[in-house]
Amino acid sequence: MLPLSHSLALALILSSSPSEEHFKFQESAMPTAQKKRILIADDDPGMRLALAIRLRSNNFDVSCAGDGLSVVDEARRHAPDLILLDLGMPSGDGFVVLEMLRSDDPKDAIPIIVLSGRDRAGNKSRALNAGALMFLQKPVENSHLLAAISQALHMPVPGR
């Protein structure tokens, strides 16, 4: 299977794909108790759209945010089951988002997977020490992403 990449994201955007607004949390025919909600936090609209399409096709409810403050606001308002967090975003990078969300009530801690194109060396340990459950390097194959999501949804979250 091909890894998610910027070229794939661009191809998805150029096709007749639905807009990002289509991927806000929404009611569906399936009871919401069975669907897990995932917040995609990435400043690249193409990456947000590509991830949203992949996750919705795997029966997840999806919401997207493109900057740090929006991620924190969306997470606090909708309490997703999991956040896919990019590190390089405006208005508060991924580390700021981790710090802000981990300062909330520990019982409300949301599992976070960092999905980043930044250099893995120092960023992985920094992200994990800041409270992320996992660190995945972009581009990531769909099967690896889905396996990480499944695992993270069943892991204890630090602080809970």
C-alpha positions as CSV (number, residue, x, y, z in Angstrom):
1,M,0.0,0.0,0.0
2,L,1.3,3.5,-0.8
3,P,2.3,5.8,2.1
4,L,0.4,9.0,2.7
5,S,2.3,11.7,1.0
6,H,1.9,15.2,-0.1
7,S,1.5,14.0,-3.7
8,L,-1.4,11.8,-2.6
9,A,-2.9,14.6,-0.7
10,L,-2.7,16.9,-3.8
11,A,-4.2,14.2,-5.9
12,L,-7.1,13.9,-3.5
13,I,-7.7,17.6,-3.5
14,L,-7.6,17.8,-7.3
15,S,-10.1,15.0,-7.6
16,S,-13.8,15.7,-7.0
17,S,-13.4,15.0,-3.3
18,P,-15.8,16.6,-0.8
19,S,-14.6,19.7,1.0
20,E,-13.0,19.6,4.5
21,E,-16.2,20.9,5.9
22,H,-17.8,17.6,5.1
23,F,-15.5,16.0,7.7
24,K,-16.7,17.9,10.7
25,F,-18.2,15.7,13.4
26,Q,-21.6,14.7,12.2
27,E,-24.4,12.3,12.9
28,S,-24.5,9.2,10.8
29,A,-26.7,6.2,10.2
30,M,-24.5,4.2,12.6
31,P,-25.0,4.9,16.3
32,T,-22.3,7.3,17.5
33,A,-21.5,5.0,20.4
34,Q,-19.9,2.6,18.0
35,K,-17.9,5.2,16.0
36,K,-14.8,6.7,17.4
37,R,-14.2,10.4,17.0
38,I,-10.8,11.5,15.7
39,L,-9.5,15.1,15.5
40,I,-6.9,15.6,12.8
41,A,-4.6,18.5,13.7
42,D,-2.4,19.5,10.7
43,D,-1.6,22.9,9.1
44,D,-1.6,21.3,5.6
45,P,-5.1,21.2,4.2
46,G,-4.2,18.5,1.7
47,M,-2.9,16.2,4.5
48,R,-6.0,16.9,6.6
49,L,-8.2,16.0,3.7
50,A,-6.3,12.9,2.8
51,L,-6.3,11.7,6.4
52,A,-10.0,12.5,6.8
53,I,-10.9,10.5,3.7
54,R,-8.9,7.5,4.9
55,L,-10.4,7.6,8.4
56,R,-14.0,8.1,7.3
57,S,-13.6,5.2,4.9
58,N,-12.7,3.2,8.0
59,N,-15.8,4.2,9.9
60,F,-14.4,7.0,12.1
61,D,-16.1,10.4,12.8
62,V,-13.6,13.0,11.9
63,S,-13.0,16.7,12.7
64,C,-10.1,18.8,11.5
65,A,-8.1,21.8,12.8
66,G,-5.2,23.6,11.2
67,D,-3.6,25.5,14.0
68,G,-2.7,25.0,17.6
69,L,-5.4,27.1,19.2
70,S,-8.1,25.6,17.0
71,V,-6.9,22.1,18.0
72,V,-7.2,22.9,21.7
73,D,-10.6,24.5,21.3
74,E,-12.0,21.6,19.2
75,A,-10.6,19.0,21.6
76,R,-12.2,20.8,24.6
77,R,-15.5,21.3,22.9
78,H,-16.0,17.9,21.3
79,A,-13.8,15.6,23.5
80,P,-12.6,13.3,20.6
81,D,-11.6,9.8,21.3
82,L,-8.1,10.4,19.8
83,I,-6.1,13.3,18.3
84,L,-3.6,12.9,15.3
85,L,-1.3,15.8,16.0
86,D,1.2,17.4,13.6
87,L,4.1,19.2,15.3
88,G,4.5,22.1,12.9
89,M,1.5,24.3,13.1
90,P,0.9,28.1,13.5
91,S,-0.7,29.6,16.6
92,G,0.9,27.0,18.9
93,D,2.9,24.0,17.5
94,G,2.2,20.5,18.5
95,F,4.3,20.7,21.7
96,V,2.3,23.7,22.9
97,V,-0.9,21.8,22.1
98,L,0.4,18.8,24.1
99,E,1.2,21.0,27.0
100,M,-2.1,22.8,27.0
101,L,-4.2,19.6,26.7
102,R,-2.1,17.7,29.3
103,S,-2.7,20.6,31.8
104,D,-6.5,19.9,31.6
105,D,-8.2,17.7,34.1
106,P,-6.3,14.3,34.0
107,K,-9.5,12.3,33.9
108,D,-10.3,14.1,30.6
109,A,-7.0,13.2,28.9
110,I,-7.3,12.4,25.2
111,P,-5.0,9.9,23.6
112,I,-2.7,11.7,21.2
113,I,-0.6,10.3,18.3
114,V,2.0,12.7,16.9
115,L,2.1,12.4,13.1
116,S,4.9,14.6,11.9
117,G,7.3,15.2,9.0
118,R,9.8,16.8,11.4
119,D,13.1,15.1,12.1
120,R,12.4,12.1,14.3
121,A,15.5,12.1,16.4
122,G,14.8,14.6,19.2
123,N,11.1,15.2,18.4
124,K,10.0,11.7,19.2
125,S,11.3,11.6,22.7
126,R,10.2,15.2,23.4
127,A,6.6,14.3,22.1
128,L,6.4,11.1,24.2
129,N,7.7,12.9,27.3
130,A,5.1,15.6,26.8
131,G,2.3,13.1,26.9
132,A,1.8,11.7,23.3
133,L,1.2,8.0,23.2
134,M,3.0,7.4,19.9
135,F,5.1,9.2,17.3
136,L,4.6,8.3,13.7
137,Q,6.8,9.7,10.9
138,K,5.2,11.1,7.8
139,P,4.6,9.7,5.3
140,V,2.9,6.7,7.1
141,E,1.3,3.7,5.4
142,N,-2.4,3.4,5.9
143,S,-2.1,0.0,7.6
144,H,0.4,1.3,10.1
145,L,-1.7,4.4,10.8
146,L,-4.9,2.3,11.4
147,A,-2.9,-0.2,13.6
148,A,-1.5,2.7,15.7
149,I,-5.0,4.2,16.1
150,S,-6.5,0.9,17.2
151,Q,-3.7,0.4,19.7
152,A,-3.9,3.9,21.0
153,L,-7.7,3.7,21.5
154,H,-7.1,0.8,23.9
155,M,-4.0,2.1,25.8
156,P,-4.2,3.9,29.1
157,V,-3.6,7.6,28.7
158,P,-1.0,9.2,31.0
159,G,-2.7,11.0,33.8
160,R,-6.0,9.1,33.7
